[in-house]
């Protein structure tokens, strides 16, 4: 059964057709990497799941609930904000630029949403936050401010923060591209662990193909607003079928 479903989704900015009647679905627990040239619509897909970008047409659903629409009988009607917010609450995203709250210590960065959005008790939220900090190897930094941490450490805190709300879907947008390769490696290690130990559904956009190969179990190749190839990583990276995929992979590998 599909867990995330895009049906005939189109989006344009002015004359620029970013998604062209796109349909695909993702099963619960799948870890899917979106690859393709810059501007092919990958980030737009993640932003739509975060409700930061609205499609021009088509439907998107998560766990059989429509994100922008509600089903009334057979009819789809524009959803209330409350409905959209509730469906969207299953999703969190980690950004290229970490986006931690600079005025809050590490622990509070992680407990903020569990306490103020999910209504968890402070003690419980802090205990969970410490567990997550241990998972990402930063328990000793709980009382530091983000500015006192390296980029790689900040990104690991951002991952802990994203997991603290116990999301059903974790979106990762170029999470290592602002980091030096060596530092990026420590972030990738953390994400490999997450992939191994949790059953969260993951959608990631990355140019780090080794990482895509290690972490995901499916790869979608985007080109000019369409998905032109959909395959397991071994197949996509070793035996791509489309000429466009071959030239793209040659340029990034
Ligand atoms: P990718 O992640 O594959 O690089 P994006 O989804 O970020 O691609 O962007 C697809 C296209 O949409 C790009 O050409 C980008 O410039 C354009 N785009 C994205 N957001 C906006 C916006 N808010 N206004 C205008 N154009 C946008």
Boltz pocket constraint, residues with backbone or C-beta under 6 A from the ligand:
constraints:
  - pocket:
      binder: B
      contacts: [[A, 13], [A, 16], [A, 18], [A, 36], [A, 37], [A, 38], [A, 39], [A, 40], [A, 41], [A, 42], [A, 43], [A, 44], [A, 45], [A, 205]]
      max_distance: 6.0
